[in-house]
Amino acid sequence: MKKLRGLIAAVLVFATALSATGCTGIKYIENEDIFIDALDSAAGISKKEIRIREKRTTYNGQDAEYLIFAEDGDNNYLYVRYEDEDDAMDAFEDFYEDFEEVLGDKDFDGSNVRSISKTKGSVVINGDFEDGIELSGFAKFMDDTEFYGGVYVNKNVLIKVYSLDGSKRDKEKITNFLKEIGLPKP
């Protein structure tokens, strides 16, 4: 019995260490200019082409210090710096829990890497969702949808960078952008 408890404790320690290790690659991007510069250099989206760039606003009903949204065809780039870290983590956890449910229901086919801790997390995805799927922070997928990209949180910053049904070139832009800002890629 003692050996079994020791084995279970060792597995839990390893799982906790692995989870913490997975979260260490999530860079904190406090300065929105890093995101804007990467849009230009890696995605080819100039400041003038950014669809939304607002200070002191709200996002999904929560106060945000800064909001950036840009799109390029099938690619979407979102940066939200919330006033409160809990708001960023709540938004991420809602998405994370929805994605876990989709996985449990076997409505996703592909690869993914997930990590979550007290103040940061990521869900990196390369695969297909079945039609009718609803994920917090996204419009309902009306058809089978290929998703390539990720959702990231660190402290008060939430970032979503993804391509929906994108071409090989679209996916390359997503990969290059994530590499540029130092976040995990699919």
Secondary structure, DSSP 8 states (H G I E B T S, - for coil): -HHHHHHHHHHHHHHHHHHHHHHTT------HHHHHHHHHHHH---GGG-SEEEEEEEETTEEEEEEEEEEETTEEEEEEEESSHHHHHHHHHHHHHHHHHHHHTT-EEEEEEEEE-SSEEEEEEEEEE-TT---TTS----S-EEEEEEEEEETTEEEEEEEES--HHHHHHHHHHHHHHT----
